[in-house]
Structures are given as structure tokens and as C-alpha cells.
Amino acid sequence: MELINECLQRIKPVDEKLVEKAQERLDQLTKPMGSLGRLELIARKMGALQHTITPQINKKAVVLMAGDHGVTNEGVSAYPSDVTYQMVLNFARGGAAINVLSRHVGADVYLVDMGVKGQFKDVPGLIDCKVAEGTASFAIGPAMTREQAVQSINHGINIARKCKEDGCSIIGLGEMGIGNTTPSSAITSIITNKPILDVTGKGTGITEESRRRKVEVISRSIDMNKPDRKDAVDILAKVGGFEIGGLAGVVIGAVAEGLPVVVDGFITTAAALLAVKMNSTIRDYLFCAHMSVEPGHQYALNYLGENPLLDMNMRLGEGTGAALAISLIEASCKIISEMATFGEANVSESF
Amino acid sequence: MELINECLQRIKPVDEKLVEKAQERLDQLTKPMGSLGRLELIARKMGALQHTITPQINKKAVVLMAGDHGVTNEGVSAYPSDVTYQMVLNFARGGAAINVLSRHVGADVYLVDMGVKGQFKDVPGLIDCKVAEGTASFAIGPAMTREQAVQSINHGINIARKCKEDGCSIIGLGEMGIGNTTPSSAITSIITNKPILDVTGKGTGITEESRRRKVEVISRSIDMNKPDRKDAVDILAKVGGFEIGGLAGVVIGAVAEGLPVVVDGFITTAAALLAVKMNSTIRDYLFCAHMSVEPGHQYALNYLGENPLLDMNMRLGEGTGAALAISLIEASCKIISEMATFGEANVSESF
């Protein structure tokens, strides 16, 4: 827990004074006051984060973490576990949706094996942080040991540091792991204190019957494993996943470095819930990319107090929503930094 | 009316078969079926428009048209008319929000003087299509003659043709004209058959008292000028504006060339209503960029049968929403054209 605690202690509140100063600048730009709506709110938030009224985005990262889940044995997913491994190869070759969208917005993909079943041989660009070949089924016992939970978070922290060293000024979160809406529903239910039934959806497309089985599996697992609601690491160990722990680590590591994090859909939001549980200041560094169709996502967003930037009816994951949202955040930074003021442009202000 | 009629007759229905074929391709891509939500719908629509399952966006245009409005004499705007002229200079120098956002998404701005008060001298990049130095106040008589209305539409058609010649594959609409929510509310009320009170908002930020005056001015103007509800050119002449006519022409000209058009906020949607009134097939070529905070916008969108892509609480105009939406449409084209299929990537399909 040493690295984790060190990061948690280094997290600083954002500079609220910069919110006001950024708004002052926004009000001097050649447009009616407030007329750029949410772009202005984003620009202010980025100003407060970066301690400047002219926030900039240089390099952009999407950290895409993959892991497998023992709980898929319980028939909670529409796809076989093998797909995680196959999709990692697809990511490495650049053929998946997140590759296309990251190229579109100019973000670099950091592809991380957090715990995929099977061994990869010389896959270019794949970062090896494998904790184990998939979690244990939490329908039978804990998903992982406490040591593994800590290890997965540590890996995420180190990836965030690498992004910072590489010159990234914003990190989007992405994930791939067949079955990972199941741990995400479990985590969301525990942290937001909402009924499992309300936070459990159809994932990549299971039937209503399978969804009921999924609810029952989660319910049983929580009763049996008894995660400590106050201890995020215990929740992760009992009902989490390696990629979820890794992403929680990315959030902690990024925020400790002062970087904003763009949460994608339901699974990455569950990871963010774990991080916020450890230090609530983290909330102020998060942007929520889009509204997932998973029913638990709304509860998780309410807990974070964030409105998603996009609502495109997407439910793919991989960081696809985060990539699109990064472009909107970059646009907002350019607005506040590049637009002319009324004075500079000789434009009359309102009556 | 010769040029207009020629264009209206050349407009072809989109290829509905391509919608199916595009969906077939989308379902073979390495993602759960339908999981990219609205990006998939956009990709299908672009496929049908471009008659291909791999639609492409090459050059992107934002056509930004400016004009002044005699009705500002009635105190319907928070800004003086001079601001239109001043903002055109700001656009030409690249300091406005639309310049920043167009650069961000890689679109070229076509800046057009449709009828700004005052004369411009050697403004680089400004396209001169000035019909007159502002419309007449439609609180007193028609905003313009029928000849001027036709002339403004013709100018728009020619700009769309220029965009096509320049290699543009999509056109976003933008506008600048102090007072132009007033004619837009009038047009929207007439075409959608909704009460003036319901479609009239606070524009760039007037008081509730001024809003009531605005409603009263529009009501009086329609009673006096008696626009023929069935004749879009007559509506434009009686209660429209030069930039609104120009933008209606851009829509007609673009669609005649088979190009999709991205409508921005309330004013450009009013222009699109005029175009659709002349040929309802045009609907299938439109994308609606964002939900404006102007109350009339929802009614106009309902009439077009379109859901906006973004909801960022924006009310600036200039094409700012259209620029952001163009990037989402381009992303959708890249998804269907660049992603790997299950077969290509050796990924298992769902159970």
C-alpha cells in the first residue's frame, strides 16, 4: 500500500480561484456571456486543474487495460472469455473501434495486459502488467488476493506516471474484459449503496433470463465474500477485476500528477468509484465522457456528481466514449486560450 | 427561380439499400452488434448518402454567412447592429469561436457577406454576396423583395457548388447577424405552425420584457406582411434575412450535389426549414448538430424529424455546434471504413 498511500497523500485540491479567473477571461472573449455553455465549464475546470487561465492539451493518452474474469463461468456474458485475448491482438494491430477513434482525435493508446487468460508472445506495443491469467470466480471465493489488488493498482499508478513522462496532459480510460460488467455492477452497488437489481444490465447483449442470473450471482457473491464497504482495496479484491484495479490505479496516479482523467462508460466509472472512495478530492479531476446504456452508470455518475459530455447510445467500452470526449475537452481549452477578446478584436460588448 | 428550381429537381432520394448494406458491414466489425449506438446510425446515413458502405469525409467546410436585420430597430437584441460588421472582421482574422473550433476539427471556413451594414474593404477571405446593407424592418413592411430573396438563395447555391468544386464532402452551416433569432422565430412559427410565444426565446441574452416585445413584433409583422405559408420564398422575403436565405440556398445547392449538410442551432435550422419546405427529400441529407437553448429549436427539430448529436447548452451560433458535430460524423465514417471485421481479426462472434 506504500505507493498507493504516497499518491493519495500527494493529491492536491484544484485551484478554485482559477475557476473565477478563467470565467473572467471567458466573459471577455468575443461571444455573448456563457453562450458556449458546457465548453466554458470544461475550460474553467481545466484552468483550475492546470493552474492557468489558458489551459493546454499537448499529448493525449487512452489507457486501455484488459483482463479476464473467472465469473464468466457463471454464464454472465454473451461472449466467450477467449474474446478478451483475441481483442488484445486486434487492439495491437489497430483494427478495433478505440484504435480508429484514438487516431481520429490524435490520442496515443497505451495497451496494457492486466490479467488476460493466455500468454502473449512479442505483441508490439502491448505493456505487460499481468497479475494473473484472469481472476478467480467471485461466485466461489474472492476474485483475487489483497496483494493482487494492491499490485493491480500499483501497475496503474506506474502507467499514469509513464503517460506523464511521455508528455501527456490528459488520460482517457478504456477497458476490455469479457464479463467485466458483472464486477462493475457489484462495485457500483456496494459503493453507491443501490440495489444490485438496479445497477445490473445486459452488458454486451445477454437475455433478460441471463441478466437475472447475473443479479443472483452478484448478490450471492457479495453475501459470501463480505467486502468491507469502507475499504476500496477489499472491494476490489473480493468482487473486482485486474483491469478495474489497474484503472483505479491510473486515476490515482494521474491525479497525483495533477492530470485530468476522462472516464469512459460503466466499467471505467466503477474503477473511478474505487479511486474516489480512497480520496474524494479525485472527483474534481474527472470528466465523464458519455452516458452508457448500462443502467448502473447513472447511479455511478450521480455518486461522482458528474454529467456526461456525450449521449450517443454507446455501450462498447474500450475508451471509445473517452476518446470522443477528449476532443471536446481539447476544443474547450482552445476556446479559452485562442479566442480574441472584445478589446483585441474591437467588438462592442452588449448593452 | 431558374437556378433554384433546377437544383430542387436534381435532388435525388438517398439509397435506402445502402442503409441495410452498411448495417451488415457494421455487424461484421469487431464489436457487439449495435454497441456504437448513434455512431452506427450516422455511418449508415452517410453510406446511403454517398452510395457506399465505406463513406469517407475528405475536406470539410463551414459556410458562415453574415447579414443585418432592420428589425433590430425594434429593440429585439442585446447587441447593436454594428457587432455584425465587427464580428465579420473578427472571423476574417481568425479570432472567433468558430475559427478556433473549425481549426480544431480541420474544417475550412467560407466566410460570406450576405447583407452586412457597411462596406468592407479588402478583407482577406471574405466572399462578397451582399444583397443589400441589411434587410428592411419587417415590423414596417417586408424584410426584402422577392427578387432579393431569390438572389440570396442563388448566392447560397453557388457557394455550395464552390465547396463541392473545392473537394468538400460535408458542409456545416454557420451564421452571424445581430437580431437574427427574430426572423428565425417568425419562420419557425410559420412553418411548424406553432405559437409565436412558444418559439421565441432570449437570443443572445435579452430580458423577459424584451422577449415579450419580440413576440409582439413578430406577431404584428406576420399579421401585416401575410407571408404565404406554402411558399418558402415568400416567407423568406416577408420575415426572413439575407444570411438565412443564403443558408437555405447552401442546403439546396449542397443536397443537389449529393452532399450532407450539418445544421447548427436555431437560425440555421430555420434556414433548413425553408429548404425542406421547397423539397422534403432534403431532410434525409441533414444532420442536426446540437440542441440550442432557444425554445423554438426543439419544434424545428421535431419538424425535421432529427435528434441533435450534441447537447452542450450552447447558444452562440456561428456554426460552433456544426463544427463539433462534423468531427463526430467523420469519426462515424472512419468507424465503418477502418475497423477490422471479426473475420479479418480472428475474433469470435457472440454465442
Interface residues (C-beta under 8 A of the other chain):
Chain A: L29 T30 K31 P32 M33 G34 S35 L36 G37 R38 L39 A78 Y79 P80 D82 V83 Q86 M87 L89 N90 R93 G95 A96 A97 V100 L101 R103 H104 V105 T204 G205 V293 L309 L310 D311 M312 N313 M314 R315 L316 T320 L324 S327 L328 E330 A331 K334 I335 E338 M339 A340 E344 A345 N346 V347 S348 S350 F351
Chain B: L29 T30 K31 P32 M33 G34 S35 L36 G37 R38 L39 A78 Y79 P80 D82 V83 Q86 M87 L89 N90 R93 G95 A96 A97 V100 L101 R103 H104 V105 T204 G205 V293 L309 L310 D311 M312 N313 M314 R315 L316 T320 L324 S327 L328 E330 A331 K334 I335 E338 M339 A340 E344 A345 N346 V347 S348 S350 F351
